[in-house]
Amino acid sequence: MVFNVEKLDEYVVFVTPTALQLSIFSKILHPDRLDDLIQSSTAESLALINILTKVSNSPILLKATADKAKADRKDTRQRSDLEEASRLIPEHAQIDDVTLSGTINEFNNFALTSLA
């Protein structure tokens, strides 16, 4: 089987996080947590990177992660950090709310102007 793959260009776009995202990052990345992270396992570091990626994509994803950690009943510092950070997300927040994420908001604006 032969595939004809055209050359695609990739672009990296830096987008300013929303105030909500910055608040969540501050809750998760407090100095005590970073000190613990330096001493922790690689698995914990990777888990934190995964969480930060979710917040970067859309903070609403953090809520699902916090709910899962709560359901697992693991009493860890990471779980309490997640719960505390997820409380910053407005209760009425919906998954389709593009204003929660700087990236999704910018993409939405780009799509709307491209279609006009």
Salt bridges, closest charged atoms under 4 A:
ASP9 OD1 - LYS7 NZ 3.05
ASP36 OD2 - ARG77 NH1 2.51
ASP72 OD2 - LYS68 NZ 3.25
ASP81 OD1 - HIS30 NE2 3.51
ASP81 OD2 - ARG33 NE 3.43
GLU83 OE2 - ARG79 NE 2.81
GLU84 OE2 - LYS27 NZ 3.06
